Amino acid sequence: MRIRNVKDKDSILLNSKYVLDNFSFKGKWREVFENDNPICVEIGTGKCTFIYEMARNNPNVNYIGIERIDTVLALGVKEIEKLPVLSNLCLINFDAFKVDEIFFHEVDTLYLNFSDPWPKARHEKRRLTNFRFLEKYDIMFSGDKKIVLKTDNDAFFEYSVVSLSEFGYKISDLSLDLHKRLNYNNVMTEYEKKFSSKGCKIYMLSAVKKV
């Protein structure tokens, strides 16, 4: 997907009340939020739709969104800056492959929403549920490791189920058509809204690895 340029992206990110330009808080993220509430992280936060709504709906939980592409993050920041200010949300312009460098035993739940499926076999190592990433996630969690994933890509979903299972995770919840599921408190991402409007099935899983 082509991403339109945002000419003032640097200024948007620099002046945002949500975006941290210094995130050397490894092991000390609760000091950033000034409370001991649970911390949840979304990798690939995109235009911030999901993480903003989660933070607004759950004021007693802290949320950190990680997005590698600065233009995408700037587009999201422009929109959420128009909404009520939240004190339990931080955003980082950062490469997910280095998450083990900024978190240490302090994350409760990790969200992977509509990650790039990298369908070609030679790109397998780039998938966010590849064992290289799962190893890095291990150091992030404060206790039991919990990953929640949503995607429209059935091949990536199948790959993730197998990869997580082989890495010691137990699939605690799974849906092959999330939007047909009754009584599920689902917060949609911008991609989810787009794909579901086209009739695409949304796949979801929740996986837990006990310590």
Residue, then its C-alpha position, 0 to 999 in steps of 0.5 A: m500500500r502506498i503511503r502518502n507523504v506528510k510534509d510536516k511529519d517531523s514536527i507532528l511527532l516532535n510536538s505530540k503529547y503522546v510521542l516519546d522522542n526518548f524511550s530509554f526506560k527499559g525496566k522503568w516504564r511504570e515511572v513514565f506513567e507514574n502508576d503501577n497499572p498493567i502495561c500493554v504494547e501494540i506492535g505496528t500501531g499504524k494510525c493509532t485507531f486501535i490503541y487510542e480506543m483501548a486506552r480510552n476504554n481502559p483508563n486503568v491500563n497503560y498502552i504503548g504503541i510502536e510504529r516503525i514508519d514515521t509517516v504512518l504514525a504522523l497520520g495517526v497522531k494528527e487524528i488522535e490529537k483532535l480527541p480527548v487527551l489520554s494520560n495512559l497512552c504513549l507512542i514510539n517511532f521504533d523498529a519492532f525487531k529491537v523491542d528487547e532493547i526497550f522493555f524488560h519484564e514489564v509488559d502484560t499483553l502484546y497486541l499484533n494487529f494486521s501485521d505484514p504477513w510477508p507471504k514469500a518464504r524467503h521473508e519468513k524471518r520478518r514475520l512478527t510471529n517468527f521465532r526470532f521475534l518470539e524470542k525477543y518478546d520473552i524478555m518483555f513480559s512481566g509474568d505469563k506471556k500473552i499475545v493477542l493477534k488479528t489478521d485477515n490473512d489466513a496463511f499468516f494466521e495458520y503460520s502464527v498458530v503453528s509458530l506460537s504453539e511450537f514456541g510453548y504458547k497455548i492457544s486460549d482463544l481462537s476465531l476464524d470469523l471474528h465479526k460473526r462472534l457474538n458478545y465479543n468486545n472487539v475494538m477495530t483497527e483501521y485495516e480491520k474496518k477496511f477489510s471487513s467492509k469488503g467482506c473479508k474474514i477476520y481471524m483472531l487468536s489469544a495465546v498464553k505462555k506460562v512462566 
